[in-house]
């Protein structure tokens, strides 16, 4: 296994486990499986938990990818951050749409749906990080 792939798997795996834990805790305890009302907008608990875990995942993911995984990238840090945000946002939307489909249309359990989505999004994310965000010229 190439070193880059190994580092990505370890760092990405750790970040993914942290995101799943935040999702689980947010869904079950913070949002208590109930609609979360911001006052100006109400979110279903599985969507609110997704955005909560996304905040943590974005921050930890960028730091791990920049400093431990894609260390040979010669792009400037702010360019990497912007590209990481674009790729993160794309993956968040993909995850959001898949979660809506699985929970609200297919009626799968939210935690199971998020677990399935995680495998899909991780594969897409790896390709985007390697070919776009931390690309080496």
N, C-alpha and C positions, 0 to 999 in steps of 0.2 A: 504494500500500500504506500503510495507517495506520502511524503511528510506533510505536504499541504493538505491533502485529504484527511490525514489523521488528525492534524491540528483542528481543521474545520469540524470534524466529527466530534472531537472532545469538547471544544468550546461551544459549538452549536448544540451539542447534546446537553451540556450544562445549562445553557441559556434556555433551551426548550423545556427542560425539566423545571427550571425556575418559573417560566411563563405558565406552564401547566399547573404548577402549585398555586401561583397567584390567581389563575383562572378559577381553580377549584375553590380556594378560600373565598374569593370574591363572590362567586356564584352561590355558594352554600351559606356563607356567614355574613359577609358585608351586605350583599343584596338580598340575602335570605330567600332566594328563588322567587322574588317578587319584582314587579315593575319598579324601576328606580326613576323617580321624578326629580328632575333638576330644577323645577319651577317653571322653566320655559320649554322643556322637552322631556318626554318620558321614554325610557329605554327598557326593553325587556331584559331580564336578568342575564341571559346568556350573551347578549350583545354588550351590556355594560361591563360584564366580566372580561369580555374580549378586549375592549378598549383599555381597561385597567391593566390587564396583563401586557398589552401592547406598549404601554408607557415604560414599564420595567424592561421589557424585552428589547426595545429600541436602544435604550441607554446602555445596557450591559452588552448587547450584541455589537454595537458599533465599537465600543472599547476593546472587546475581545478580538474582533475581526481586524481592526486597525493595528493593534499592538502585538498580537500573538499569532494570527493566522496569515494575513496577507502583508507581511512585513516587507516584501520586496517590491511593493507598489511604489512607483515614483510620482504618483499624483499628489498634489498638495492636500493637506488635511481638510481644508474647507471644501474642496472639490469632492473628496471622499465622503465627507459628511452630507453634502447635498445629494450626491448620488445614492448614498446609503438611505437617506430619507425617501428619495423617489422609489427605490426598490422596496423599502419597508412599507411605504404607502400602498404600492401595488399589491404586495403580499397581504396587507391588512384588508384591503378591499376584496381580494380573492377569498380570504378566510371568512370575511363578513358574509359574502354571497353564499359560500358553501354552508356556513352555519345557518343562515336563514333557510336555505333549501332543506338541509337535513333536519333541523329542529321544527320549523314551522310548516313545512310541506310534507316531508316524509315522516315526521313525528318520531325521530330518534331522540334518545336521551341527550341532553346538552353536553355532558362530560364526554360521552362516547363520540358524539359528533365532532367535538373539538379535538379529540385524540386522532380520529381519522383525518381531519383537516390538517393536523400538524404534519403528518407524513407527506401530504401533497405539497403543502407550503414549504417545507424544508427542502424538498427536491427543487422546486422552482427557485427558492432563495439561493441555494448553492450556485446554480447556474448564473443567476443575476449578479451575485457577489463576485464570482470569478471572472465573468466576461464583461461586466459593466462597472460596478462600483470600485473595485480594487484592481482594475486592469493594469497590466504591466505593458508599457510601450516598448 
